[in-house]
Amino acid sequence: MQDKNTAMLKEQVRILQGVVNALLRKLPTSELEDVRRIAEEYAVGYRVDEMITSRALDDIFTRTHLDI
């Protein structure tokens, strides 16, 4: 049962990554740093490890530029 739930959660994350990437591509490049800063502040508020946050945001913003 755990594997099925894990697989579903991973698929939801992939879909959300696609949505986030699509939204970020619509923003002017000049606003992306503000978005990243706000995302970092949000993660801090939820006590997400700084290294995990940094790596995740790097991946998201790299994908945004690669998916264009």
PyMOL Python script that loads the backbone (N, CA, C, O; Angstrom):
from pymol import cmd

cmd.read_pdbstr("""\
ATOM      1  N   MET A   1       0.825  -1.201   0.000  1.00  0.00           N
ATOM      2  CA  MET A   1       0.000   0.000   0.000  1.00  0.00           C
ATOM      3  C   MET A   1       0.866   1.260   0.000  1.00  0.00           C
ATOM      4  O   MET A   1       0.558   2.237  -0.682  1.00  0.00           O
ATOM      5  N   GLN A   2       1.945   1.223   0.769  1.00  0.00           N
ATOM      6  CA  GLN A   2       2.828   2.388   0.850  1.00  0.00           C
ATOM      7  C   GLN A   2       3.414   2.735  -0.525  1.00  0.00           C
ATOM      8  O   GLN A   2       3.513   3.909  -0.881  1.00  0.00           O
ATOM      9  N   ASP A   3       3.799   1.717  -1.290  1.00  0.00           N
ATOM     10  CA  ASP A   3       4.382   1.963  -2.605  1.00  0.00           C
ATOM     11  C   ASP A   3       3.393   2.647  -3.541  1.00  0.00           C
ATOM     12  O   ASP A   3       3.775   3.516  -4.325  1.00  0.00           O
ATOM     13  N   LYS A   4       2.119   2.256  -3.461  1.00  0.00           N
ATOM     14  CA  LYS A   4       1.080   2.871  -4.299  1.00  0.00           C
ATOM     15  C   LYS A   4       0.895   4.336  -3.905  1.00  0.00           C
ATOM     16  O   LYS A   4       0.779   5.203  -4.771  1.00  0.00           O
ATOM     17  N   ASN A   5       0.868   4.612  -2.604  1.00  0.00           N
ATOM     18  CA  ASN A   5       0.725   5.992  -2.135  1.00  0.00           C
ATOM     19  C   ASN A   5       1.939   6.824  -2.520  1.00  0.00           C
ATOM     20  O   ASN A   5       1.802   7.976  -2.933  1.00  0.00           O
ATOM     21  N   THR A   6       3.128   6.243  -2.384  1.00  0.00           N
ATOM     22  CA  THR A   6       4.355   6.942  -2.748  1.00  0.00           C
ATOM     23  C   THR A   6       4.367   7.258  -4.239  1.00  0.00           C
ATOM     24  O   THR A   6       4.744   8.360  -4.639  1.00  0.00           O
ATOM     25  N   ALA A   7       3.959   6.301  -5.054  1.00  0.00           N
ATOM     26  CA  ALA A   7       3.916   6.512  -6.498  1.00  0.00           C
ATOM     27  C   ALA A   7       2.941   7.627  -6.849  1.00  0.00           C
ATOM     28  O   ALA A   7       3.229   8.448  -7.721  1.00  0.00           O
ATOM     29  N   MET A   8       1.788   7.667  -6.181  1.00  0.00           N
ATOM     30  CA  MET A   8       0.806   8.708  -6.458  1.00  0.00           C
ATOM     31  C   MET A   8       1.351  10.081  -6.052  1.00  0.00           C
ATOM     32  O   MET A   8       1.177  11.063  -6.773  1.00  0.00           O
ATOM     33  N   LEU A   9       2.005  10.139  -4.901  1.00  0.00           N
ATOM     34  CA  LEU A   9       2.573  11.413  -4.452  1.00  0.00           C
ATOM     35  C   LEU A   9       3.663  11.897  -5.401  1.00  0.00           C
ATOM     36  O   LEU A   9       3.747  13.091  -5.688  1.00  0.00           O
ATOM     37  N   LYS A  10       4.487  10.994  -5.884  1.00  0.00           N
ATOM     38  CA  LYS A  10       5.543  11.375  -6.833  1.00  0.00           C
ATOM     39  C   LYS A  10       4.924  11.916  -8.123  1.00  0.00           C
ATOM     40  O   LYS A  10       5.417  12.889  -8.693  1.00  0.00           O
ATOM     41  N   GLU A  11       3.857  11.288  -8.574  1.00  0.00           N
ATOM     42  CA  GLU A  11       3.187  11.760  -9.798  1.00  0.00           C
ATOM     43  C   GLU A  11       2.579  13.139  -9.572  1.00  0.00           C
ATOM     44  O   GLU A  11       2.639  13.992 -10.458  1.00  0.00           O
ATOM     45  N   GLN A  12       1.999  13.367  -8.407  1.00  0.00           N
ATOM     46  CA  GLN A  12       1.435  14.682  -8.095  1.00  0.00           C
ATOM     47  C   GLN A  12       2.531  15.747  -8.068  1.00  0.00           C
ATOM     48  O   GLN A  12       2.327  16.865  -8.542  1.00  0.00           O
ATOM     49  N   VAL A  13       3.678  15.402  -7.522  1.00  0.00           N
ATOM     50  CA  VAL A  13       4.806  16.342  -7.491  1.00  0.00           C
ATOM     51  C   VAL A  13       5.246  16.678  -8.907  1.00  0.00           C
ATOM     52  O   VAL A  13       5.515  17.840  -9.212  1.00  0.00           O
ATOM     53  N   ARG A  14       5.324  15.678  -9.775  1.00  0.00           N
ATOM     54  CA  ARG A  14       5.722  15.928 -11.173  1.00  0.00           C
ATOM     55  C   ARG A  14       4.731  16.875 -11.859  1.00  0.00           C
ATOM     56  O   ARG A  14       5.129  17.783 -12.589  1.00  0.00           O
ATOM     57  N   ILE A  15       3.456  16.652 -11.617  1.00  0.00           N
ATOM     58  CA  ILE A  15       2.429  17.517 -12.214  1.00  0.00           C
ATOM     59  C   ILE A  15       2.560  18.933 -11.675  1.00  0.00           C
ATOM     60  O   ILE A  15       2.496  19.898 -12.437  1.00  0.00           O
ATOM     61  N   LEU A  16       2.744  19.061 -10.366  1.00  0.00           N
ATOM     62  CA  LEU A  16       2.916  20.395  -9.775  1.00  0.00           C
ATOM     63  C   LEU A  16       4.166  21.088 -10.299  1.00  0.00           C
ATOM     64  O   LEU A  16       4.158  22.303 -10.498  1.00  0.00           O
ATOM     65  N   GLN A  17       5.236  20.340 -10.525  1.00  0.00           N
ATOM     66  CA  GLN A  17       6.439  20.928 -11.108  1.00  0.00           C
ATOM     67  C   GLN A  17       6.144  21.500 -12.491  1.00  0.00           C
ATOM     68  O   GLN A  17       6.627  22.577 -12.842  1.00  0.00           O
ATOM     69  N   GLY A  18       5.350  20.777 -13.266  1.00  0.00           N
ATOM     70  CA  GLY A  18       4.984  21.270 -14.587  1.00  0.00           C
ATOM     71  C   GLY A  18       4.155  22.541 -14.509  1.00  0.00           C
ATOM     72  O   GLY A  18       4.346  23.463 -15.302  1.00  0.00           O
ATOM     73  N   VAL A  19       3.235  22.589 -13.552  1.00  0.00           N
ATOM     74  CA  VAL A  19       2.408  23.788 -13.365  1.00  0.00           C
ATOM     75  C   VAL A  19       3.281  24.970 -12.944  1.00  0.00           C
ATOM     76  O   VAL A  19       3.150  26.071 -13.478  1.00  0.00           O
ATOM     77  N   VAL A  20       4.161  24.729 -11.993  1.00  0.00           N
ATOM     78  CA  VAL A  20       5.056  25.798 -11.529  1.00  0.00           C
ATOM     79  C   VAL A  20       5.934  26.290 -12.672  1.00  0.00           C
ATOM     80  O   VAL A  20       6.095  27.497 -12.857  1.00  0.00           O
ATOM     81  N   ASN A  21       6.497  25.372 -13.434  1.00  0.00           N
ATOM     82  CA  ASN A  21       7.344  25.774 -14.561  1.00  0.00           C
ATOM     83  C   ASN A  21       6.564  26.610 -15.572  1.00  0.00           C
ATOM     84  O   ASN A  21       7.077  27.606 -16.082  1.00  0.00           O
ATOM     85  N   ALA A  22       5.339  26.212 -15.859  1.00  0.00           N
ATOM     86  CA  ALA A  22       4.520  26.966 -16.811  1.00  0.00           C
ATOM     87  C   ALA A  22       4.253  28.378 -16.289  1.00  0.00           C
ATOM     88  O   ALA A  22       4.321  29.347 -17.045  1.00  0.00           O
ATOM     89  N   LEU A  23       3.951  28.490 -15.008  1.00  0.00           N
ATOM     90  CA  LEU A  23       3.711  29.817 -14.423  1.00  0.00           C
ATOM     91  C   LEU A  23       4.971  30.675 -14.427  1.00  0.00           C
ATOM     92  O   LEU A  23       4.916  31.865 -14.739  1.00  0.00           O
ATOM     93  N   LEU A  24       6.094  30.078 -14.085  1.00  0.00           N
ATOM     94  CA  LEU A  24       7.341  30.837 -14.045  1.00  0.00           C
ATOM     95  C   LEU A  24       7.755  31.328 -15.434  1.00  0.00           C
ATOM     96  O   LEU A  24       8.323  32.411 -15.570  1.00  0.00           O
ATOM     97  N   ARG A  25       7.469  30.531 -16.455  1.00  0.00           N
ATOM     98  CA  ARG A  25       7.820  30.954 -17.827  1.00  0.00           C
ATOM     99  C   ARG A  25       7.031  32.186 -18.259  1.00  0.00           C
ATOM    100  O   ARG A  25       7.471  32.935 -19.131  1.00  0.00           O
ATOM    101  N   LYS A  26       5.871  32.393 -17.652  1.00  0.00           N
ATOM    102  CA  LYS A  26       5.043  33.544 -17.999  1.00  0.00           C
ATOM    103  C   LYS A  26       5.538  34.839 -17.351  1.00  0.00           C
ATOM    104  O   LYS A  26       5.163  35.930 -17.780  1.00  0.00           O
ATOM    105  N   LEU A  27       6.370  34.722 -16.332  1.00  0.00           N
ATOM    106  CA  LEU A  27       6.866  35.909 -15.626  1.00  0.00           C
ATOM    107  C   LEU A  27       8.081  36.486 -16.335  1.00  0.00           C
ATOM    108  O   LEU A  27       8.873  35.750 -16.923  1.00  0.00           O
ATOM    109  N   PRO A  28       8.225  37.800 -16.278  1.00  0.00           N
ATOM    110  CA  PRO A  28       9.455  38.402 -16.805  1.00  0.00           C
ATOM    111  C   PRO A  28      10.650  37.918 -15.984  1.00  0.00           C
ATOM    112  O   PRO A  28      10.533  37.710 -14.776  1.00  0.00           O
ATOM    113  N   THR A  29      11.772  37.744 -16.623  1.00  0.00           N
ATOM    114  CA  THR A  29      12.988  37.274 -15.964  1.00  0.00           C
ATOM    115  C   THR A  29      13.336  38.130 -14.761  1.00  0.00           C
ATOM    116  O   THR A  29      13.850  37.623 -13.764  1.00  0.00           O
ATOM    117  N   SER A  30      13.062  39.415 -14.847  1.00  0.00           N
ATOM    118  CA  SER A  30      13.410  40.329 -13.759  1.00  0.00           C
ATOM    119  C   SER A  30      12.654  40.008 -12.462  1.00  0.00           C
ATOM    120  O   SER A  30      13.089  40.411 -11.384  1.00  0.00           O
ATOM    121  N   GLU A  31      11.546  39.298 -12.553  1.00  0.00           N
ATOM    122  CA  GLU A  31      10.757  38.986 -11.363  1.00  0.00           C
ATOM    123  C   GLU A  31      11.085  37.622 -10.759  1.00  0.00           C
ATOM    124  O   GLU A  31      10.610  37.301  -9.670  1.00  0.00           O
ATOM    125  N   LEU A  32      11.883  36.824 -11.446  1.00  0.00           N
ATOM    126  CA  LEU A  32      12.157  35.477 -10.971  1.00  0.00           C
ATOM    127  C   LEU A  32      12.926  35.458  -9.658  1.00  0.00           C
ATOM    128  O   LEU A  32      12.689  34.585  -8.823  1.00  0.00           O
ATOM    129  N   GLU A  33      13.841  36.399  -9.456  1.00  0.00           N
ATOM    130  CA  GLU A  33      14.583  36.442  -8.192  1.00  0.00           C
ATOM    131  C   GLU A  33      13.655  36.734  -7.020  1.00  0.00           C
ATOM    132  O   GLU A  33      13.832  36.177  -5.937  1.00  0.00           O
ATOM    133  N   ASP A  34      12.671  37.598  -7.226  1.00  0.00           N
ATOM    134  CA  ASP A  34      11.692  37.867  -6.165  1.00  0.00           C
ATOM    135  C   ASP A  34      10.886  36.612  -5.847  1.00  0.00           C
ATOM    136  O   ASP A  34      10.623  36.319  -4.681  1.00  0.00           O
ATOM    137  N   VAL A  35      10.497  35.878  -6.876  1.00  0.00           N
ATOM    138  CA  VAL A  35       9.733  34.648  -6.676  1.00  0.00           C
ATOM    139  C   VAL A  35      10.570  33.651  -5.887  1.00  0.00           C
ATOM    140  O   VAL A  35      10.075  33.007  -4.963  1.00  0.00           O
ATOM    141  N   ARG A  36      11.834  33.530  -6.255  1.00  0.00           N
ATOM    142  CA  ARG A  36      12.715  32.601  -5.542  1.00  0.00           C
ATOM    143  C   ARG A  36      12.869  33.015  -4.076  1.00  0.00           C
ATOM    144  O   ARG A  36      12.809  32.165  -3.187  1.00  0.00           O
ATOM    145  N   ARG A  37      13.063  34.292  -3.820  1.00  0.00           N
ATOM    146  CA  ARG A  37      13.222  34.784  -2.448  1.00  0.00           C
ATOM    147  C   ARG A  37      11.971  34.477  -1.619  1.00  0.00           C
ATOM    148  O   ARG A  37      12.071  34.026  -0.478  1.00  0.00           O
ATOM    149  N   ILE A  38      10.808  34.723  -2.196  1.00  0.00           N
ATOM    150  CA  ILE A  38       9.550  34.446  -1.496  1.00  0.00           C
ATOM    151  C   ILE A  38       9.412  32.950  -1.214  1.00  0.00           C
ATOM    152  O   ILE A  38       8.970  32.561  -0.133  1.00  0.00           O
ATOM    153  N   ALA A  39       9.787  32.113  -2.179  1.00  0.00           N
ATOM    154  CA  ALA A  39       9.724  30.662  -1.989  1.00  0.00           C
ATOM    155  C   ALA A  39      10.658  30.221  -0.864  1.00  0.00           C
ATOM    156  O   ALA A  39      10.311  29.348  -0.069  1.00  0.00           O
ATOM    157  N   GLU A  40      11.839  30.825  -0.802  1.00  0.00           N
ATOM    158  CA  GLU A  40      12.785  30.503   0.270  1.00  0.00           C
ATOM    159  C   GLU A  40      12.202  30.896   1.628  1.00  0.00           C
ATOM    160  O   GLU A  40      12.309  30.136   2.591  1.00  0.00           O
ATOM    161  N   GLU A  41      11.595  32.060   1.708  1.00  0.00           N
ATOM    162  CA  GLU A  41      10.982  32.507   2.957  1.00  0.00           C
ATOM    163  C   GLU A  41       9.845  31.569   3.367  1.00  0.00           C
ATOM    164  O   GLU A  41       9.686  31.262   4.549  1.00  0.00           O
ATOM    165  N   TYR A  42       9.073  31.125   2.413  1.00  0.00           N
ATOM    166  CA  TYR A  42       7.976  30.196   2.671  1.00  0.00           C
ATOM    167  C   TYR A  42       8.516  28.891   3.249  1.00  0.00           C
ATOM    168  O   TYR A  42       7.981  28.364   4.224  1.00  0.00           O
ATOM    169  N   ALA A  43       9.579  28.376   2.637  1.00  0.00           N
ATOM    170  CA  ALA A  43      10.183  27.126   3.109  1.00  0.00           C
ATOM    171  C   ALA A  43      10.728  27.276   4.523  1.00  0.00           C
ATOM    172  O   ALA A  43      10.592  26.366   5.342  1.00  0.00           O
ATOM    173  N   VAL A  44      11.342  28.414   4.814  1.00  0.00           N
ATOM    174  CA  VAL A  44      11.860  28.666   6.161  1.00  0.00           C
ATOM    175  C   VAL A  44      10.708  28.642   7.162  1.00  0.00           C
ATOM    176  O   VAL A  44      10.846  28.103   8.260  1.00  0.00           O
ATOM    177  N   GLY A  45       9.587  29.218   6.786  1.00  0.00           N
ATOM    178  CA  GLY A  45       8.415  29.234   7.664  1.00  0.00           C
ATOM    179  C   GLY A  45       7.919  27.839   8.001  1.00  0.00           C
ATOM    180  O   GLY A  45       7.353  27.618   9.072  1.00  0.00           O
ATOM    181  N   TYR A  46       8.127  26.902   7.094  1.00  0.00           N
ATOM    182  CA  TYR A  46       7.734  25.514   7.337  1.00  0.00           C
ATOM    183  C   TYR A  46       8.902  24.654   7.822  1.00  0.00           C
ATOM    184  O   TYR A  46       8.804  23.429   7.888  1.00  0.00           O
ATOM    185  N   ARG A  47       9.993  25.312   8.154  1.00  0.00           N
ATOM    186  CA  ARG A  47      11.197  24.657   8.703  1.00  0.00           C
ATOM    187  C   ARG A  47      11.756  23.588   7.789  1.00  0.00           C
ATOM    188  O   ARG A  47      12.205  22.540   8.255  1.00  0.00           O
ATOM    189  N   VAL A  48      11.734  23.846   6.479  1.00  0.00           N
ATOM    190  CA  VAL A  48      12.355  22.937   5.522  1.00  0.00           C
ATOM    191  C   VAL A  48      13.858  23.184   5.570  1.00  0.00           C
ATOM    192  O   VAL A  48      14.298  24.332   5.630  1.00  0.00           O
ATOM    193  N   ASP A  49      14.638  22.124   5.544  1.00  0.00           N
ATOM    194  CA  ASP A  49      16.090  22.232   5.577  1.00  0.00           C
ATOM    195  C   ASP A  49      16.577  23.143   4.446  1.00  0.00           C
ATOM    196  O   ASP A  49      16.106  23.044   3.312  1.00  0.00           O
ATOM    197  N   GLU A  50      17.507  24.015   4.762  1.00  0.00           N
ATOM    198  CA  GLU A  50      18.002  25.001   3.793  1.00  0.00           C
ATOM    199  C   GLU A  50      18.633  24.344   2.565  1.00  0.00           C
ATOM    200  O   GLU A  50      18.457  24.824   1.445  1.00  0.00           O
ATOM    201  N   MET A  51      19.363  23.250   2.770  1.00  0.00           N
ATOM    202  CA  MET A  51      19.992  22.562   1.633  1.00  0.00           C
ATOM    203  C   MET A  51      18.939  21.941   0.712  1.00  0.00           C
ATOM    204  O   MET A  51      19.085  21.977  -0.510  1.00  0.00           O
ATOM    205  N   ILE A  52      17.897  21.382   1.286  1.00  0.00           N
ATOM    206  CA  ILE A  52      16.822  20.798   0.487  1.00  0.00           C
ATOM    207  C   ILE A  52      16.115  21.893  -0.293  1.00  0.00           C
ATOM    208  O   ILE A  52      15.827  21.730  -1.479  1.00  0.00           O
ATOM    209  N   THR A  53      15.834  23.006   0.369  1.00  0.00           N
ATOM    210  CA  THR A  53      15.173  24.132  -0.299  1.00  0.00           C
ATOM    211  C   THR A  53      16.013  24.638  -1.457  1.00  0.00           C
ATOM    212  O   THR A  53      15.506  24.841  -2.561  1.00  0.00           O
ATOM    213  N   SER A  54      17.285  24.841  -1.205  1.00  0.00           N
ATOM    214  CA  SER A  54      18.177  25.374  -2.236  1.00  0.00           C
ATOM    215  C   SER A  54      18.239  24.442  -3.437  1.00  0.00           C
ATOM    216  O   SER A  54      18.140  24.887  -4.581  1.00  0.00           O
ATOM    217  N   ARG A  55      18.403  23.140  -3.175  1.00  0.00           N
ATOM    218  CA  ARG A  55      18.499  22.176  -4.270  1.00  0.00           C
ATOM    219  C   ARG A  55      17.194  22.105  -5.056  1.00  0.00           C
ATOM    220  O   ARG A  55      17.207  22.042  -6.286  1.00  0.00           O
ATOM    221  N   ALA A  56      16.068  22.116  -4.344  1.00  0.00           N
ATOM    222  CA  ALA A  56      14.769  22.048  -5.015  1.00  0.00           C
ATOM    223  C   ALA A  56      14.531  23.286  -5.877  1.00  0.00           C
ATOM    224  O   ALA A  56      14.069  23.174  -7.012  1.00  0.00           O
ATOM    225  N   LEU A  57      14.845  24.460  -5.343  1.00  0.00           N
ATOM    226  CA  LEU A  57      14.635  25.687  -6.110  1.00  0.00           C
ATOM    227  C   LEU A  57      15.584  25.763  -7.305  1.00  0.00           C
ATOM    228  O   LEU A  57      15.199  26.225  -8.379  1.00  0.00           O
ATOM    229  N   ASP A  58      16.820  25.311  -7.118  1.00  0.00           N
ATOM    230  CA  ASP A  58      17.750  25.261  -8.254  1.00  0.00           C
ATOM    231  C   ASP A  58      17.170  24.398  -9.362  1.00  0.00           C
ATOM    232  O   ASP A  58      17.214  24.767 -10.536  1.00  0.00           O
ATOM    233  N   ASP A  59      16.626  23.248  -8.984  1.00  0.00           N
ATOM    234  CA  ASP A  59      16.038  22.335  -9.967  1.00  0.00           C
ATOM    235  C   ASP A  59      14.841  22.962 -10.660  1.00  0.00           C
ATOM    236  O   ASP A  59      14.712  22.870 -11.881  1.00  0.00           O
ATOM    237  N   ILE A  60      13.967  23.597  -9.896  1.00  0.00           N
ATOM    238  CA  ILE A  60      12.779  24.228 -10.468  1.00  0.00           C
ATOM    239  C   ILE A  60      13.164  25.338 -11.440  1.00  0.00           C
ATOM    240  O   ILE A  60      12.639  25.404 -12.552  1.00  0.00           O
ATOM    241  N   PHE A  61      14.074  26.203 -11.023  1.00  0.00           N
ATOM    242  CA  PHE A  61      14.423  27.332 -11.879  1.00  0.00           C
ATOM    243  C   PHE A  61      15.253  26.899 -13.080  1.00  0.00           C
ATOM    244  O   PHE A  61      15.169  27.521 -14.139  1.00  0.00           O
ATOM    245  N   THR A  62      16.057  25.839 -12.938  1.00  0.00           N
ATOM    246  CA  THR A  62      16.798  25.312 -14.088  1.00  0.00           C
ATOM    247  C   THR A  62      15.827  24.731 -15.106  1.00  0.00           C
ATOM    248  O   THR A  62      15.965  24.957 -16.308  1.00  0.00           O
ATOM    249  N   ARG A  63      14.841  23.979 -14.614  1.00  0.00           N
ATOM    250  CA  ARG A  63      13.835  23.388 -15.521  1.00  0.00           C
ATOM    251  C   ARG A  63      13.043  24.474 -16.241  1.00  0.00           C
ATOM    252  O   ARG A  63      12.674  24.313 -17.404  1.00  0.00           O
ATOM    253  N   THR A  64      12.786  25.568 -15.553  1.00  0.00           N
ATOM    254  CA  THR A  64      12.031  26.655 -16.165  1.00  0.00           C
ATOM    255  C   THR A  64      12.751  27.156 -17.408  1.00  0.00           C
ATOM    256  O   THR A  64      12.121  27.416 -18.433  1.00  0.00           O
ATOM    257  N   HIS A  65      14.056  27.289 -17.320  1.00  0.00           N
ATOM    258  CA  HIS A  65      14.821  27.798 -18.457  1.00  0.00           C
ATOM    259  C   HIS A  65      15.039  26.732 -19.522  1.00  0.00           C
ATOM    260  O   HIS A  65      15.152  27.059 -20.703  1.00  0.00           O
ATOM    261  N   LEU A  66      15.098  25.462 -19.127  1.00  0.00           N
ATOM    262  CA  LEU A  66      15.327  24.382 -20.091  1.00  0.00           C
ATOM    263  C   LEU A  66      14.057  24.008 -20.844  1.00  0.00           C
ATOM    264  O   LEU A  66      14.128  23.555 -21.986  1.00  0.00           O
ATOM    265  N   ASP A  67      12.905  24.190 -20.224  1.00  0.00           N
ATOM    266  CA  ASP A  67      11.645  23.752 -20.834  1.00  0.00           C
ATOM    267  C   ASP A  67      11.098  24.735 -21.864  1.00  0.00           C
ATOM    268  O   ASP A  67      10.115  24.432 -22.541  1.00  0.00           O
ATOM    269  N   ILE A  68      11.701  25.874 -21.989  1.00  0.00           N
ATOM    270  CA  ILE A  68      11.158  26.892 -22.909  1.00  0.00           C
ATOM    271  C   ILE A  68      11.240  26.419 -24.336  1.00  0.00           C
ATOM    272  O   ILE A  68      10.833  27.137 -25.249  1.00  0.00           O
TER     273      ILE A  68
END
""", "prot")
cmd.dss("prot")
cmd.show_as("cartoon", "prot")
cmd.util.cbc("prot")
cmd.orient("prot")
